[in-house]
Amino acid sequence: MTSTGRLYLARHGETVFNAAARLQGDHAHTPLTRAGFEQADEMGAVLAHRLGKKPDLDLWASDTGRALQTLAVIAEHLELDWHEAQRDARLTEIGMGSWGGRYYADVTDEFGPIVDLETRLLKPAPDGELYPAIAERVKAWYDEHASDGRDKLVIAHGISSRVLRGVLLELDPVPGYDAPVAPGLPQGSIVMIQDGKEELVVEGTGGERA
């Protein structure tokens, strides 16, 4: 898959759910912690140094509070108008069904391990979203907007960003998950993808939990 513009793909900063070890999934509004704001500050500072002030860059985020909060901090560093950012639910996190909002430990006690130790992927809930569905929706978002040739900054999530990276890097499907998924990165990380190649811009300081 060939990109026609640079895609800066970021994982939002740490949230209160992350800090409490609760499954976040597609919950709409889980606010950032102070550590999460610090991670957003670091991402914004690095991007401002790299791109300069007021770069010609389209802003995108999933339609969740934590992604929009992260974007607001980064946009301030870049001196871009947060109100011009575009939102798309297709960028949101894996839907965790009835597991959403529960503590990892409680779900593990009931269902067994829910984090794959080899891939660091969340195992889908019985009534949750499967990985091929995530790949389909993030690819649909990209296909709809990539042809404009514009550079973009996208704030997404742990699992959804890994799947989007896997799609754009044309990785093989992960066995047992039936979708391309890139290796995980901590909260507060940014990669730049162009022409099927990825560059790590910021390695965040947050955890892995989605």
C-alpha positions, 0 to 999 in steps of 0.5 A: 500500500503506497501512501500519498502523504505522511501519516503521523499516528499517535497513541493517546496518553495514559488515562484513569482506566489505564492507571487503574488496570481497567479494560477501556475498549470503546468507552467514549470518555475516560480522561487523561491522568497527569502522566497522560497530559505529560505524554501529550506534552512530550509528543507535541514538543517533539512534533513542533520541533520536527514540523515547526509551528503551524504545519500544513497538517490535517488533524484527526482523532477517534471520537473519544475524550482521551484521543481528543484531549491528547490532540488538544495538547499536541495542537497547542504545541503546533499552534493549530486549531483543535476545533478544525480537527476531524473525528471518526469513530472508525479510529476508536479502540477495539470494542470489548463488549461486556468486558469493557470497563471491568478490571483486568484482574476480575476478567482474568479470574473469570475467563483466564488470561486475556492478554496474549503474552506472545503478541501482547494483543487483547483477546476478544471478549465473547461478545466483543469486536474481532480483529478482522472487523477492526482492520476493515474499519481502519482501512476504510477510513484510510482509503477514504482520506489518503487520496487527498495527498495531505499530511495527517496527524491521527490520534488513535488507541493501543489496538486500533493503531497497531491494526492500522499500522499493520494494514499500512505496512502490509504485514501478514495476518497474526495467526489466531487473530486473522488481521495484520497487527504491528508490534505494540508501543507504549502510550504517548508514542508516535510513528510516521508512516509513508510509502509503506515504511515506518519511523518511530518519532516518539516512544512514549512512557506509558504502559501497554494496556489498551 
